[in-house]
Amino acid sequence: MSQALDPGLPNARFPFPAYPNGWARVGLSEELAIGAVAPIRFFGRDLVLFRTATGRARVLDAHCRHLGAHLGIGGSVVGESIRCPFHAWCWDGDGFCTEIPYAKRTPPSARMGSWPVCERNGFIFLYFHGEGSAPADEVPEIAEYSDPDWSPFVRLRWKIRSRSYDMGENAVDDVHFRYLHGAASMPTTRSGDVRGSRSNLSKMKLDTPQGQVDGSIESTNVPGMGLVYVRGICDTLIVITGTPIDGDYVDQMFSYTQKIGQDPVRARLGKALLRDLEKQMNEDIVMFEHKRYFTNPLLVPEDGPIADYRRRARSQYAGDFSKLDAGTNPSGPQPVPASRPRCDAFGERDFAELASFLRSAFRARRVERSEVDDRVEFRLLDREGDVEHTLVFDRAVLDRSELADLRGYLARPMVKKRIRSAGAAPFRVANDSFA
């Protein structure tokens, strides 16, 4: 990959590029066996991820340069190459055609777009650069990943209607921890350089059944990842990997690991901490998906280093920041997202994201789903397996709605109060409840 690439155009909602330069997660090692082929879509492009016979993960542009078949749909691995399902042309991980079984010669111009790949810490990373530059840094090893004293990763994943540049400033926004997430005290942040990467340390009081304890959150950006260390209750590391799907959505993943061998009380508190962190992310998503980016926000000194973050983050992009430099807020109508596919295309991942949100928002132990006629029913169960709440969605709701709108509606304090008041009795989300 050496040609310049579209960095994702600014739009009315976000007056800055969509795609940061650098390493970005596009897969998980555990999900890609030798010989496996997977269609993926990131950076507004259809791509194919595959693992060769010798175990190397490779990424190519998805469509065969012959007649355009998608290599990730029916393609197969042959040695170190992937074979097109249409006419059996073979392409290696560097994009060279290695075989055309019925042709006497291979055209010299037979090349596919290929992408630098790095596999580390259980993640598969692709390197993107808007100007086509080669990788300038390496993804570091995470010591905790291979340390037997730390637990295997527990992963949570979301599809968020936002852009990485805007979401990133959340880490330095101290005030929102107190007022959005209900932190016991206002955090205080100190910024600095850690191992050549920018770090932010926030100290705060944390609530536990035994009372408040001193806690801290240290966030550090390294190539390909954000590392967040939470200390005070149970030593926890969160590895954040977010990759733009296109100009509108980001694939966000949190991978959690905790120190093993801590006393039983701390271990129980650690599990509760993970549930709370998931709740916080779901609360953040409601903000991300409904906020508007102001280029000259009205800030006060107590807001923390938000302006500093914005200046530093620009260095990760190759696109156009002229609208930000103009110093004005975006004007004009908000872009209308593409309409939700019909209900029969509301896939398992959509249902899983909605169930995860409900479990976190209502602190349910488990969420069960069933479908009858024109209704989709979610039952929220407590620790004893009893039904605490029942939400019933008309299919028309899923037919006409964005998942973000559903989450926003269900997160409203008055709606949550009504659901809790209903107890186990069905709470019906009708067609226009959240219009």
C-alpha positions in Angstrom: 0.0 0.0 0.0 1.8 3.1 -1.2 -0.9 5.2 -2.9 -2.6 8.1 -1.1 -5.9 7.1 0.4 -9.2 8.9 1.2 -8.9 9.9 4.8 -12.7 10.2 5.2 -14.2 13.6 4.3 -15.4 16.1 6.8 -19.2 16.5 6.9 -21.8 18.7 8.5 -21.8 16.8 11.8 -18.0 16.3 12.0 -15.8 19.0 10.3 -12.7 16.9 10.4 -11.4 13.7 8.7 -12.8 10.3 9.7 -9.8 8.1 9.5 -6.7 8.5 11.8 -3.3 7.3 10.5 -1.8 4.3 12.2 -2.4 0.8 13.3 -6.0 -0.3 13.7 -7.6 -3.5 14.9 -9.3 -5.5 12.2 -9.5 -8.9 13.7 -8.8 -11.2 16.7 -6.2 -13.9 16.6 -8.5 -16.4 18.3 -11.1 -16.0 15.6 -8.8 -16.5 12.6 -7.6 -20.1 12.3 -5.1 -21.3 9.7 -6.9 -21.3 6.3 -9.7 -19.1 7.5 -11.1 -16.3 5.3 -13.2 -13.4 6.6 -14.8 -10.5 4.7 -14.3 -7.2 6.7 -15.2 -3.6 6.2 -13.1 -0.8 7.6 -12.1 2.7 6.5 -15.0 2.8 4.1 -13.5 -0.1 2.2 -14.4 -3.8 1.6 -11.4 -5.9 2.6 -10.6 -9.6 3.0 -8.7 -11.0 6.0 -7.1 -14.5 5.7 -4.5 -16.7 7.5 -2.0 -18.5 5.3 -0.8 -22.1 5.6 2.2 -20.9 7.6 0.0 -18.9 10.0 0.4 -15.3 8.7 -2.5 -13.0 8.9 -2.9 -11.0 5.6 -5.3 -8.3 4.4 -6.1 -7.4 0.7 -8.6 -5.3 -1.0 -11.7 -7.4 -1.2 -12.5 -7.6 -4.9 -10.5 -9.7 -7.3 -8.8 -7.6 -10.0 -10.0 -10.0 -12.6 -13.8 -9.6 -12.7 -14.5 -8.2 -9.3 -15.6 -11.2 -7.2 -15.4 -10.7 -3.4 -12.5 -12.8 -2.2 -14.0 -12.9 1.3 -17.2 -14.6 0.0 -16.3 -18.1 -1.0 -12.5 -17.5 -1.4 -10.1 -20.2 0.0 -6.5 -20.3 1.2 -4.0 -22.2 -0.9 -0.6 -22.1 0.7 0.4 -18.5 1.1 -2.3 -17.2 -1.3 -6.0 -16.7 -1.4 -8.0 -18.3 -4.3 -10.8 -16.4 -6.0 -14.1 -18.4 -6.0 -15.0 -17.1 -9.4 -12.2 -18.1 -11.8 -9.6 -19.4 -9.3 -7.1 -16.6 -9.7 -4.7 -16.7 -6.7 -3.2 -13.7 -4.9 -0.5 -13.7 -2.2 -0.5 -11.4 0.9 1.5 -8.8 -1.0 -1.1 -8.5 -3.7 0.8 -10.4 -6.5 -1.1 -12.8 -8.7 0.5 -16.2 -8.1 -1.6 -18.4 -10.4 -4.2 -18.2 -13.2 -4.9 -22.0 -13.7 -6.1 -21.7 -17.3 -3.8 -19.0 -18.6 -0.4 -19.4 -20.2 1.0 -16.3 -18.6 0.3 -13.9 -15.8 -0.2 -10.2 -16.8 2.6 -8.0 -15.3 -0.1 -5.6 -14.1 -1.9 -8.3 -12.1 -1.7 -6.7 -8.6 -4.2 -6.3 -5.8 -4.2 -3.6 -3.1 -2.4 -5.0 0.0 -2.1 -3.7 3.5 0.6 -3.9 6.2 -0.5 -6.3 9.0 0.8 -6.8 12.5 -0.4 -9.4 14.9 0.2 -8.8 18.6 -1.5 -9.1 22.0 -4.2 -11.3 20.5 -5.2 -8.6 18.0 -4.7 -8.3 14.2 -3.8 -4.8 13.2 -3.9 -3.1 9.7 -1.9 0.0 9.0 -3.7 2.9 7.4 -2.2 6.2 6.3 -4.0 8.9 4.3 -0.9 9.7 2.3 0.1 6.1 1.7 3.2 6.2 4.0 4.7 3.1 5.4 4.4 2.2 9.1 6.5 4.6 11.2 6.1 2.7 14.5 5.3 -0.7 15.9 2.5 -2.0 18.1 4.1 -2.6 21.5 3.8 -5.8 23.5 1.4 -5.6 26.5 3.1 -7.3 29.4 -0.2 -8.3 31.1 -1.3 -10.2 28.0 1.3 -13.0 28.5 1.5 -12.7 32.3 -0.1 -15.7 34.0 -0.9 -13.4 37.0 -3.4 -11.5 34.8 -6.8 -13.0 33.6 -7.6 -13.7 29.9 -9.3 -10.8 28.1 -13.0 -10.3 28.5 -14.2 -8.4 25.5 -17.1 -6.0 24.9 -17.8 -4.5 21.5 -20.0 -1.7 20.2 -20.9 -0.1 16.8 -21.0 3.6 17.5 -22.3 6.4 15.3 -19.4 8.8 15.8 -15.8 9.5 14.8 -12.6 8.6 16.6 -11.3 12.2 16.9 -14.4 13.3 18.8 -14.6 10.1 21.0 -11.0 10.4 22.0 -11.4 13.5 24.1 -13.6 11.6 26.5 -10.5 10.4 28.3 -9.5 13.9 29.3 -13.0 15.1 30.1 -12.8 14.9 33.9 -16.2 16.5 34.6 -18.3 14.0 32.8 -17.2 11.2 35.2 -19.0 13.1 38.0 -22.2 14.2 36.3 -22.8 11.5 33.6 -21.4 8.4 35.4 -22.0 9.4 39.0 -18.4 9.3 40.3 -18.2 10.0 44.0 -15.9 13.0 43.4 -14.6 15.2 40.6 -11.5 13.6 39.2 -8.3 15.6 38.8 -6.1 15.0 35.7 -2.4 15.3 35.2 -1.0 15.0 31.7 2.4 13.9 30.7 4.6 11.8 28.4 4.9 8.0 29.2 7.2 6.0 27.0 7.0 8.6 24.3 3.2 8.5 24.4 0.8 11.0 25.9 -0.7 9.9 29.3 -3.4 11.3 31.5 -3.8 10.3 35.1 -7.1 11.0 36.8 -7.5 10.6 40.6 -10.9 10.2 42.2 -12.9 8.7 45.0 -14.5 5.4 44.3 -17.6 4.0 46.0 -17.5 0.4 47.4 -19.8 -1.4 49.9 -17.1 -0.7 52.5 -17.1 3.0 51.8 -15.0 5.2 49.6 -11.5 4.4 48.5 -8.9 6.4 46.7 -8.7 5.4 43.0 -7.1 6.4 39.8 -7.5 6.0 36.0 -4.4 6.3 33.9 -4.9 6.4 30.1 -2.0 6.1 27.7 -2.1 6.1 23.9 0.3 3.7 22.1 0.3 2.6 18.5 -2.9 0.7 17.7 -4.3 0.9 21.3 -5.4 2.9 24.2 -4.3 1.5 27.5 -6.4 2.4 30.6 -5.3 1.3 34.0 -7.9 1.4 36.8 -6.6 1.2 40.3 -8.1 1.4 43.8 -10.7 -1.4 43.8 -9.2 -4.2 41.7 -6.2 -3.7 39.4 -7.7 -3.6 36.0 -6.3 -3.0 32.5 -8.7 -2.0 29.6 -7.2 -2.2 26.1 -9.3 0.1 23.9 -9.2 -0.6 20.1 -11.4 1.5 17.9 -11.5 1.3 14.1 -13.6 3.4 11.7 -16.0 1.3 9.7 -16.8 4.3 7.5 -17.3 8.0 7.9 -20.3 7.5 10.2 -19.5 4.5 12.4 -16.7 3.2 14.6 -16.1 -0.4 15.7 -15.2 0.0 19.4 -13.8 -2.8 21.5 -12.8 -2.9 25.2 -10.7 -5.9 26.3 -10.5 -6.2 30.1 -7.9 -8.1 32.2 -7.6 -8.1 35.9 -4.9 -9.1 38.4 -5.4 -12.7 39.6 -4.9 -13.7 43.2 -6.4 -10.6 44.8 -8.4 -11.3 48.0 -12.1 -12.6 47.5 -13.6 -9.2 48.4 -11.5 -7.4 45.8 -12.3 -10.1 43.3 -16.0 -9.6 43.8 -15.5 -5.8 43.6 -13.5 -6.3 40.4 -16.5 -8.1 38.7 -18.7 -5.3 39.8 -16.2 -2.8 38.5 -16.4 -4.4 35.0 -20.2 -4.2 35.0 -20.0 -0.5 36.0 -17.4 0.3 33.3 -19.8 -1.3 30.7 -22.6 0.8 32.1 -20.4 3.9 31.7 -19.6 3.1 28.1 -23.3 2.7 27.3 -23.9 6.0 28.9 -21.1 7.5 26.8 -22.5 6.1 23.6 -25.8 7.9 24.1 -23.8 11.2 24.3 -21.5 10.3 21.3 -24.4 9.4 19.0 -26.5 12.5 19.7 -24.0 15.3 20.3 -22.7 17.8 17.9 -19.1 18.8 17.5 -18.4 22.5 18.1 -15.1 23.8 16.8 -15.1 26.7 19.4 -16.9 25.2 22.4 -17.5 27.4 25.4 -15.0 26.0 27.9 -14.1 26.9 31.5 -10.7 26.2 33.1 -12.2 23.3 35.2 -13.1 21.4 32.0 -9.6 20.0 31.8 -7.2 19.7 28.9 -9.8 19.3 26.1 -8.3 22.0 23.9 -4.9 20.5 24.3 -6.2 17.0 23.3 -7.7 18.5 20.1 -4.5 20.1 19.1 -2.4 17.0 19.7 -4.8 14.6 18.0 -4.6 16.4 14.7 -1.1 14.9 14.2 -2.7 11.5 13.7 -4.6 12.6 10.6 -3.7 13.4 7.0 -7.0 15.0 5.9 -8.6 18.5 5.8 -8.9 20.5 9.0 -9.6 23.8 7.3 -13.1 23.9 8.7 -11.7 23.7 12.2 -9.1 26.3 11.4 -11.8 28.7 10.4 -12.9 28.7 14.0 -16.6 28.4 13.3 -19.2 25.8 14.2 -20.6 23.7 11.4 -23.7 25.0 9.9 -26.5 23.6 7.8 -28.8 20.6 8.3 -27.5 17.5 10.0 -26.9 14.6 7.7 -29.6 11.9 7.8 -28.1 8.5 8.4 -28.9 5.7 6.0 -32.2 4.1 7.0 -32.1 0.9 9.0 -32.4 -2.3 6.9 -35.8 -4.0 7.1 -36.4 -5.9 10.3 -35.4 -9.3 8.8 -31.9 -7.8 8.4 -31.8 -6.7 12.1 -29.0 -9.2 12.7 -27.7 -11.0 15.7 -25.1 -8.4 16.3 -27.8 -5.7 16.6 -29.8 -7.8 19.0 -26.6 -8.5 21.0 -25.8 -4.8 21.3 -29.3 -4.0 22.4 -29.3 -6.9 25.0 -25.9 -5.7 26.3 -27.3 -2.1 26.7 -30.4 -3.4 28.6 -28.3 -5.6 30.8 -26.1 -2.7 31.8 -28.8 0.0 32.0 -31.0 -2.1 34.3 -28.2 -4.1 36.1 -29.7 -7.4 34.9 -27.8 -10.7 35.5 -29.0 -12.1 32.2 -31.2 -11.0 29.2 -33.3 -13.5 27.2 -34.9 -12.8 23.9 -37.9 -14.4 22.1 -39.8 -13.5 18.9 -43.5 -14.1 18.4 -45.5 -12.9 15.4 -44.8 -9.2 15.1 -43.1 -8.7 18.5 -39.6 -9.1 19.9 -39.5 -9.6 23.7 -36.6 -9.1 26.0 -36.8 -10.5 29.5 -34.3 -9.1 32.1 -33.5 -11.7 34.8 -32.1 -11.1 38.3 -29.5 -13.3 40.1 -32.0 -15.9 41.0 -33.2 -16.2 37.5 -36.5 -14.4 38.1 -37.9 -12.0 35.5 -37.5 -8.4 36.8 -38.5 -6.5 33.7 -40.0 -7.3 30.3 -39.6 -5.1 27.2 -41.7 -5.8 24.2 -40.7 -4.1 20.9 -43.0 -3.9 17.8 -41.2 -5.2 14.8 -42.1 -1.8 13.3 -39.8 -0.2 15.9 -36.8 -2.3 14.7 -37.9 -1.7 11.1 -37.8 2.0 11.3 -35.3 2.9 13.9 -31.6 3.4 14.4 -30.1 1.4 17.3 -28.7 4.6 18.7 -32.3 6.1 18.9 -33.5 3.0 20.8 -30.7 3.3 23.3 -31.2 7.1 23.7 -35.0 6.6 24.4 -34.4 3.7 26.9 -31.7 5.8 28.7 -34.1 8.6 29.5 -34.6 8.8 33.3 -38.4 9.0 33.0 -38.5 6.0 30.7 -36.3 3.9 33.0 -38.5 4.9 35.9 -41.6 3.7 34.0 -39.9 0.4 33.1 -38.9 -0.2 36.7 -42.4 0.6 37.9 -43.8 -1.9 35.5 -41.8 -4.7 37.2 -42.1 -8.0 35.3 -45.2 -6.8 33.5 -44.6 -6.2 29.8 -43.5 -2.6 28.9 -44.3 -2.1 25.3 -42.1 0.1 23.1 -44.6 1.3 20.5 -43.9 2.6 17.0 -43.5 6.3 17.8 -42.4 6.2 21.4 -39.1 7.9 20.7 -39.8 9.8 17.6 
